[in-house]
Amino acid sequence: MQLKIFLKTFPETTACPSCGKIGTIRRSRSRNLFETILKATNIISPYKCRECGWRGYQKKYTMNFNSFITLGIYIILILLSVYIITAVLKRNFGS
C-alpha cells in the first residue's frame, strides 16, 4: 500500500473546461511575472486549449479522501513522537 498524500494529475488528458474536448489542452507559456512564479512552484501551471482557445490554470496535484486519512495519520504520529520525547526529557532532566 502506497501512502501518498498528493496525487499527480495529468491536465493534458482531461477535457477542456470550455469546449469539453479531450486531449486538446496543452501547457501555455508564462505571460507575466505572476505566471512565472506560479509555474515555478510546480503546483499550478497555465494551460491552453488548441480547439477553442480557452486559457486558464490547472492543478498538477490533487488530494482525495485517502490523502486526508494519510495526512491525519502523519500528524498523529508527529504529535505522539513529540509527547514521548518531551516526557523522556522531563523524566531524565527533572524539569
C-alpha positions in Angstrom: 0.0 0.0 0.0 1.4 3.4 -1.0 0.9 6.2 1.4 0.8 9.2 -1.0 -0.7 12.5 0.1 -0.6 14.3 -3.2 -1.6 12.5 -6.3 -0.3 13.7 -9.7 -2.9 14.8 -12.2 -2.5 15.0 -16.0 -4.3 18.0 -17.3 -3.2 17.2 -20.9 -5.5 14.1 -20.9 -8.6 15.8 -19.3 -11.4 17.5 -21.0 -11.3 21.2 -21.8 -13.4 23.2 -19.3 -14.8 25.3 -22.1 -15.4 23.1 -25.1 -15.3 19.7 -23.4 -12.9 18.0 -26.0 -10.4 15.6 -24.6 -6.7 15.8 -25.3 -6.7 19.4 -26.6 -5.2 21.1 -23.6 -1.5 21.9 -23.7 0.9 23.8 -21.5 1.0 27.5 -22.2 3.9 29.9 -21.9 4.0 32.3 -19.0 2.9 35.8 -20.0 3.9 37.8 -16.9 5.9 37.5 -13.6 2.9 36.2 -11.7 2.5 33.2 -14.1 6.3 32.6 -14.0 6.2 32.4 -10.2 3.1 30.1 -10.3 4.8 27.8 -12.8 8.0 27.7 -10.7 6.0 26.4 -7.7 5.2 23.3 -9.8 1.7 23.2 -8.3 -0.3 25.3 -10.8 0.5 25.9 -14.5 -1.1 27.8 -17.3 -2.8 25.7 -20.0 -4.4 26.5 -23.3 -6.9 24.6 -25.5 -5.9 24.1 -29.1 -9.5 23.9 -30.3 -11.4 26.7 -28.6 -8.5 28.9 -27.3 -9.5 28.6 -23.7 -6.6 29.7 -21.4 -6.5 29.0 -17.7 -4.8 27.3 -14.8 -4.8 23.7 -13.9 -3.5 21.9 -10.8 -0.7 19.4 -11.2 -1.5 17.6 -7.9 -4.7 16.8 -6.1 -5.8 15.2 -2.8 -8.5 12.6 -2.3 -10.1 11.1 0.8 -7.3 8.6 1.4 -4.9 11.5 1.2 -6.6 13.2 4.1 -6.5 10.0 6.2 -2.8 9.6 5.5 -2.1 13.2 6.4 -4.0 12.7 9.7 -2.0 9.6 10.5 1.2 11.5 9.9 0.1 14.4 12.1 -0.9 12.0 14.9 2.5 10.2 14.7 4.3 13.5 14.9 2.3 14.7 17.9 2.8 11.3 19.6 6.5 11.4 19.0 6.8 15.0 20.4 4.8 13.9 23.5 7.1 10.9 24.1 10.3 12.9 23.6 9.2 15.6 26.0 8.1 13.0 28.6 11.5 11.3 28.4 13.4 14.6 28.6 11.4 15.7 31.6 12.0 12.4 33.3 15.7 12.4 32.7 16.5 16.1 33.4 13.8 16.7 36.0 12.5 20.0 34.7 
